[in-house]
Amino acid sequence: MAFMEQPPAGKVLLDDTVPLTAVIEASQSLHSHTEYIIRVQRGISMENSWQRKVLIFSLSLSLLKKISALSLPLPPKKLIGNMDREFIAERQKGLQNYLNVLTANHILSNCELVKKFLDPNNYSVNYTGK
């Protein structure tokens, strides 16, 4: 796209050189699982941040299928006691570490799956990269 040219109608112009960061702000226990509330930010300005409520493993399972040679630091699961506050707090720390690895690694942070997970509103079929 040429300088000062407007994006086609219905498309959002994104600057993919600005990195995304993600911080787990909180978690909430639902019936049989835990939902994590993540603050995602593009660049350094808090004006470019948003919250996501997610079951984080939807991304990890997709990534593990695509990148089987890479060992990502996923925290362990637990069948009994998985709703225990201490376990959830430990798991949240592990998931934060996982997000830190994803966003700090240049190759992973530029992966379309990671971008769609962190910023689904902008990374859909209607976007153009800068």
The 8 nearest C-alpha neighbors of each residue, nearest first, counted from 0:
[[1, 4, 2, 129, 6, 5, 3, 127],
 [2, 0, 4, 3, 5, 6, 129, 7],
 [1, 3, 4, 0, 5, 129, 6, 12],
 [4, 2, 1, 5, 0, 6, 12, 129],
 [5, 3, 1, 2, 0, 6, 7, 12],
 [4, 6, 3, 7, 0, 12, 8, 1],
 [7, 5, 10, 12, 8, 4, 11, 127],
 [6, 8, 10, 9, 5, 11, 127, 12],
 [9, 7, 10, 6, 11, 5, 125, 126],
 [8, 10, 7, 125, 11, 6, 126, 12],
 [11, 9, 125, 126, 8, 7, 6, 12],
 [10, 12, 126, 13, 127, 6, 9, 125],
 [11, 13, 127, 6, 128, 126, 10, 129],
 [14, 12, 128, 129, 15, 11, 127, 126],
 [13, 15, 129, 16, 17, 128, 12, 127],
 [16, 14, 17, 13, 128, 129, 18, 109],
 [15, 17, 14, 18, 129, 13, 109, 42],
 [18, 16, 15, 42, 14, 41, 19, 13],
 [19, 17, 42, 41, 16, 20, 15, 102],
 [18, 20, 41, 40, 42, 102, 39, 17],
 [21, 19, 40, 39, 102, 41, 18, 22],
 [20, 22, 39, 38, 37, 98, 40, 23],
 [23, 21, 38, 37, 24, 39, 95, 20],
 [22, 24, 37, 25, 36, 95, 38, 35],
 [25, 23, 37, 36, 22, 38, 26, 35],
 [26, 24, 36, 23, 35, 27, 37, 91],
 [27, 25, 35, 34, 36, 33, 28, 24],
 [28, 26, 34, 33, 29, 35, 25, 36],
 [27, 29, 33, 32, 34, 30, 26, 82],
 [28, 30, 32, 33, 31, 27, 34, 82],
 [31, 29, 32, 28, 33, 82, 27, 34],
 [32, 30, 29, 33, 82, 28, 81, 34],
 [31, 33, 29, 30, 28, 34, 82, 81],
 [34, 32, 28, 27, 29, 35, 26, 54],
 [33, 35, 54, 27, 26, 53, 28, 52],
 [36, 34, 26, 53, 52, 25, 37, 54],
 [35, 37, 52, 25, 51, 24, 26, 23],
 [36, 38, 23, 51, 50, 22, 24, 39],
 [37, 39, 50, 22, 21, 49, 23, 24],
 [40, 38, 21, 49, 48, 20, 50, 37],
 [39, 41, 48, 20, 19, 47, 42, 21],
 [40, 42, 19, 47, 18, 17, 48, 20],
 [41, 43, 17, 18, 44, 40, 19, 47],
 [44, 42, 45, 41, 40, 47, 46, 18],
 [43, 45, 46, 47, 42, 41, 48, 40],
 [46, 44, 47, 48, 43, 40, 41, 42],
 [47, 45, 44, 48, 40, 49, 43, 41],
 [46, 48, 45, 41, 44, 40, 49, 42],
 [49, 47, 40, 45, 39, 46, 41, 38],
 [48, 50, 39, 38, 40, 51, 47, 37],
 [49, 51, 38, 37, 39, 36, 52, 48],
 [50, 52, 37, 36, 53, 38, 49, 39],
 [53, 51, 36, 35, 37, 34, 50, 54],
 [54, 52, 35, 55, 34, 51, 36, 37],
 [53, 55, 34, 56, 57, 35, 33, 52],
 [56, 54, 53, 57, 58, 59, 35, 94],
 [55, 57, 59, 58, 54, 60, 61, 53],
 [56, 58, 55, 60, 59, 54, 61, 53],
 [59, 57, 56, 61, 60, 55, 62, 116],
 [58, 60, 56, 62, 61, 57, 63, 55],
 [59, 61, 63, 62, 58, 57, 56, 64],
 [62, 60, 58, 64, 59, 63, 65, 57],
 [63, 61, 59, 65, 64, 60, 66, 58],
 [62, 64, 60, 66, 67, 65, 61, 59],
 [63, 65, 61, 62, 66, 67, 60, 59],
 [66, 64, 62, 63, 67, 61, 60, 68],
 [67, 65, 63, 68, 62, 64, 69, 70],
 [66, 68, 63, 69, 64, 65, 70, 62],
 [69, 67, 66, 70, 63, 65, 71, 64],
 [70, 68, 67, 66, 71, 63, 62, 65],
 [69, 71, 72, 68, 67, 63, 73, 66],
 [70, 72, 73, 69, 97, 100, 63, 101],
 [73, 71, 97, 74, 70, 96, 93, 100],
 [72, 74, 71, 97, 75, 93, 94, 59],
 [73, 75, 93, 90, 72, 94, 76, 97],
 [76, 74, 73, 77, 90, 93, 72, 89],
 [77, 75, 74, 78, 81, 90, 73, 86],
 [76, 78, 81, 79, 80, 75, 86, 82],
 [79, 77, 81, 80, 76, 82, 31, 75],
 [80, 78, 81, 77, 82, 83, 76, 86],
 [79, 81, 83, 82, 78, 77, 86, 84],
 [80, 82, 77, 79, 83, 78, 86, 87],
 [81, 83, 80, 84, 87, 28, 86, 32],
 [82, 84, 80, 86, 81, 85, 87, 88],
 [85, 83, 87, 86, 88, 82, 81, 89],
 [86, 84, 88, 87, 83, 89, 90, 82],
 [85, 87, 89, 83, 88, 84, 90, 81],
 [86, 88, 90, 84, 85, 89, 91, 83],
 [89, 87, 91, 85, 90, 86, 84, 92],
 [90, 88, 86, 92, 91, 87, 85, 93],
 [89, 91, 87, 93, 92, 88, 74, 86],
 [90, 92, 94, 88, 93, 89, 87, 95],
 [93, 91, 95, 89, 90, 94, 96, 88],
 [92, 94, 90, 74, 96, 91, 95, 97],
 [93, 95, 97, 91, 96, 92, 90, 98],
 [96, 94, 98, 92, 97, 93, 91, 99],
 [95, 97, 99, 93, 94, 98, 100, 92],
 [96, 98, 94, 100, 95, 99, 72, 73],
 [99, 97, 101, 95, 100, 96, 102, 94],
 [100, 98, 96, 102, 97, 101, 103, 95],
 [101, 99, 103, 97, 98, 102, 104, 96],
 [102, 100, 98, 99, 107, 104, 108, 103],
 [101, 103, 108, 99, 100, 104, 20, 98],
 [104, 102, 100, 101, 99, 105, 108, 107],
 [103, 105, 107, 101, 106, 102, 108, 100],
 [106, 104, 108, 107, 103, 109, 102, 101],
 [105, 107, 109, 104, 108, 110, 101, 103],
 [106, 108, 110, 104, 109, 101, 105, 102],
 [109, 107, 102, 105, 110, 106, 101, 104],
 [110, 108, 107, 106, 105, 111, 114, 113],
 [109, 111, 107, 113, 112, 108, 106, 114],
 [110, 112, 114, 113, 115, 109, 122, 108],
 [113, 111, 115, 110, 114, 116, 62, 58],
 [112, 114, 116, 110, 111, 115, 117, 108],
 [115, 113, 111, 117, 116, 112, 118, 122],
 [114, 116, 119, 122, 112, 118, 113, 117],
 [115, 117, 113, 114, 118, 119, 112, 58],
 [118, 116, 114, 115, 113, 119, 39, 21],
 [117, 119, 115, 120, 114, 116, 121, 122],
 [118, 120, 115, 122, 121, 116, 117, 123],
 [121, 119, 118, 122, 123, 115, 117, 116],
 [122, 120, 119, 118, 123, 126, 11, 115],
 [123, 121, 115, 119, 120, 118, 126, 114],
 [122, 124, 125, 121, 126, 119, 120, 115],
 [123, 125, 126, 122, 121, 127, 10, 120],
 [126, 124, 10, 123, 9, 11, 127, 122],
 [127, 125, 10, 11, 124, 122, 123, 12],
 [126, 128, 12, 11, 13, 129, 10, 125],
 [129, 127, 13, 15, 14, 12, 126, 11],
 [128, 14, 13, 15, 127, 12, 0, 16]]
